[in-house]
Amino acid sequence: MRTGVNDRSDLPIALVIGGGGMGMSTARRLGQSHRIILASLTADKNPKREELLREDGIDATVTQCDITDPESVADLGRFVAERGQLRTLAHVAALSPATGDWRTVLTANLIGVTHIERMCLGLATQGTAAIFVSSLAAHRSDPPSDEIISVLDDPLAPDFFERLEALVPEQESVLAYRLSKFSVNRMCRRRASEWGARGARIVSMSPGLIATPMGAREFSGQSGELKRELLRSTPLQREGTMVETADAIEFLASERASFITGTDLLVDGGTLAAVR
Ligand SMILES: NC(=O)c1ccc[n+]([C@@H]2O[C@H](COP(=O)([O-])OP(=O)(O)OC[C@H]3O[C@@H](n4cnc5c(N)ncnc54)[C@H](OP(=O)(O)O)[C@@H]3O)[C@@H](O)[C@H]2O)c1
């Protein structure tokens, strides 16, 4: 018998994608009631992540996955299936506008998200819940035209970028971020019936301004002034914390959210209500 390994094979599996600030806080929280498989891009950082979660007494395995690579996502699906049934998916990974250009942001935040959604649907059974972390940015401006939406609805099409770029002349990372998050929320609405047919749920959770390393980078980047203006308008007059986003994800994953699917939960301290 092995000792010192936090073995909790009695617990259901939660797959958390993305080992950044919010991903780790989500893994810590879901690790109270699940066995954790955390998948993230940068292999070098993963042993430390596993060590930190295990130090908290969590049954955690951290593995490398590039969500933009279909083969890597298929490998992750097999990795999870070998370990048991998927109870919870928390997809947290994304590139911020400051960390990618137009194409790389759309590739990670929309194409990558779609690969994960398709793979996890294949693992979903009665009671599985999938939570996709989106953003207030999904809600901030008017929806794009119907023509653009129909392209965004099919991000795995081989000519996706050519069709999108013919319709969107200003190919900037901030717009890519907004369009990708708009599409994630839409994906959760459009795919609810497929998930429901398996007795499973799919929802998005849109955080507003949250104090994470990504959030801090954005305050000093291109959209810094816009973010400061949003913060000044926020009714609660502060950023949210990763504890508060973990609260929302934990609730959406739980039995208490058993009739919630195909929708979005906005966790923004009232920012959207104040600015729209
Ligand atoms: N912070 C905010 O204020 C805020 C506001 C609204 C929405 N959000 C959303 O909240 C989520 C988490 O934000 P955060 O602040 O925690 O960001 P973060 O610290 O930058 O973490 C993002 C993580 O995504 C992972 N990732 C990026 N590309 C990937 C890929 N191709 N394959 C697998 N993993 C990949 C990175 O992994 P590695 O570290 O392994 O490279 C990174 O750890 C994002 O969806 C973001 O859009 C954040």
The ligand as an SDF file (V2000), in Angstrom:
LIG
                    3D

 48 52  0  0  0  0  0  0  0  0999 V2000
   -8.3810   38.0440  -14.8480 N   0  0  0  0  0  0  0  0  0  0  0  0
   -9.4110   38.7320  -15.2300 C   0  0  0  0  0  0  0  0  0  0  0  0
   -9.6110   39.8870  -14.8710 O   0  0  0  0  0  0  0  0  0  0  0  0
  -10.4270   38.0670  -16.1400 C   0  0  0  0  0  0  0  0  0  0  0  0
  -11.5740   38.7900  -16.4710 C   0  0  0  0  0  0  0  0  0  0  0  0
  -12.5040   38.1810  -17.2980 C   0  0  0  0  0  0  0  0  0  0  0  0
  -12.2890   36.8980  -17.7540 C   0  0  0  0  0  0  0  0  0  0  0  0
  -11.1600   36.2230  -17.4250 N   0  0  0  0  0  0  0  0  0  0  0  0
  -10.9910   34.8780  -17.9310 C   0  0  0  0  0  0  0  0  0  0  0  0
  -10.6210   34.0390  -16.8580 O   0  0  0  0  0  0  0  0  0  0  0  0
   -9.8360   32.9410  -17.3410 C   0  0  0  0  0  0  0  0  0  0  0  0
   -8.5890   32.7660  -16.5220 C   0  0  0  0  0  0  0  0  0  0  0  0
   -7.8830   33.9460  -16.4510 O   0  0  0  0  0  0  0  0  0  0  0  0
   -6.5410   34.0480  -15.6020 P   0  0  0  0  0  0  0  0  0  0  0  0
   -6.5030   35.4290  -15.1230 O   0  0  0  0  0  0  0  0  0  0  0  0
   -6.4220   32.9220  -14.6550 O   0  0  0  0  0  0  0  0  0  0  0  0
   -5.4500   33.8580  -16.7770 O   0  0  0  0  0  0  0  0  0  0  0  0
   -3.9380   33.3100  -16.7700 P   0  0  0  0  0  0  0  0  0  0  0  0
   -3.3630   33.3500  -15.3960 O   0  0  0  0  0  0  0  0  0  0  0  0
   -3.2340   33.9970  -17.8910 O   0  0  0  0  0  0  0  0  0  0  0  0
   -4.1200   31.7910  -17.1370 O   0  0  0  0  0  0  0  0  0  0  0  0
   -4.4750   31.3440  -18.3970 C   0  0  0  0  0  0  0  0  0  0  0  0
   -3.9360   29.9540  -18.5430 C   0  0  0  0  0  0  0  0  0  0  0  0
   -4.3100   29.4670  -19.8290 O   0  0  0  0  0  0  0  0  0  0  0  0
   -3.3630   28.5240  -20.1870 C   0  0  0  0  0  0  0  0  0  0  0  0
   -3.3160   28.3790  -21.6350 N   0  0  0  0  0  0  0  0  0  0  0  0
   -3.1110   29.3510  -22.5570 C   0  0  0  0  0  0  0  0  0  0  0  0
   -3.0850   28.8270  -23.7920 N   0  0  0  0  0  0  0  0  0  0  0  0
   -3.2730   27.4930  -23.6400 C   0  0  0  0  0  0  0  0  0  0  0  0
   -3.2980   26.4010  -24.5410 C   0  0  0  0  0  0  0  0  0  0  0  0
   -3.1390   26.5790  -25.8700 N   0  0  0  0  0  0  0  0  0  0  0  0
   -3.4990   25.1600  -24.0520 N   0  0  0  0  0  0  0  0  0  0  0  0
   -3.6520   24.9590  -22.7200 C   0  0  0  0  0  0  0  0  0  0  0  0
   -3.6090   25.9510  -21.8130 N   0  0  0  0  0  0  0  0  0  0  0  0
   -3.4160   27.2080  -22.2610 C   0  0  0  0  0  0  0  0  0  0  0  0
   -2.0120   29.0320  -19.6960 C   0  0  0  0  0  0  0  0  0  0  0  0
   -1.2420   27.8880  -19.3970 O   0  0  0  0  0  0  0  0  0  0  0  0
    0.3360   27.8200  -19.0390 P   0  0  0  0  0  0  0  0  0  0  0  0
    0.5210   28.7140  -17.8360 O   0  0  0  0  0  0  0  0  0  0  0  0
    0.5290   26.3650  -18.7240 O   0  0  0  0  0  0  0  0  0  0  0  0
    1.0970   28.3010  -20.2380 O   0  0  0  0  0  0  0  0  0  0  0  0
   -2.4210   29.8560  -18.4720 C   0  0  0  0  0  0  0  0  0  0  0  0
   -2.0600   29.2240  -17.2880 O   0  0  0  0  0  0  0  0  0  0  0  0
   -9.6180   33.2180  -18.8230 C   0  0  0  0  0  0  0  0  0  0  0  0
  -10.5650   32.4890  -19.5680 O   0  0  0  0  0  0  0  0  0  0  0  0
   -9.8840   34.7100  -18.9370 C   0  0  0  0  0  0  0  0  0  0  0  0
  -10.2750   35.0630  -20.2510 O   0  0  0  0  0  0  0  0  0  0  0  0
  -10.2090   36.7900  -16.6240 C   0  0  0  0  0  0  0  0  0  0  0  0
  1  2  1  0
  2  3  2  0
  2  4  1  0
  4  5  1  0
  4 48  2  0
  5  6  2  0
  6  7  1  0
  7  8  2  0
  8  9  1  0
  8 48  1  0
  9 10  1  0
  9 46  1  0
 10 11  1  0
 11 12  1  0
 11 44  1  0
 12 13  1  0
 13 14  1  0
 14 15  2  0
 14 16  1  0
 14 17  1  0
 17 18  1  0
 18 19  2  0
 18 20  1  0
 18 21  1  0
 21 22  1  0
 22 23  1  0
 23 24  1  0
 23 42  1  0
 24 25  1  0
 25 26  1  0
 25 36  1  0
 26 27  1  0
 26 35  1  0
 27 28  2  0
 28 29  1  0
 29 30  1  0
 29 35  2  0
 30 31  1  0
 30 32  2  0
 32 33  1  0
 33 34  2  0
 34 35  1  0
 36 37  1  0
 36 42  1  0
 37 38  1  0
 38 39  2  0
 38 40  1  0
 38 41  1  0
 42 43  1  0
 44 45  1  0
 44 46  1  0
 46 47  1  0
M  CHG  2   8   1  16  -1
M  END
$$$$
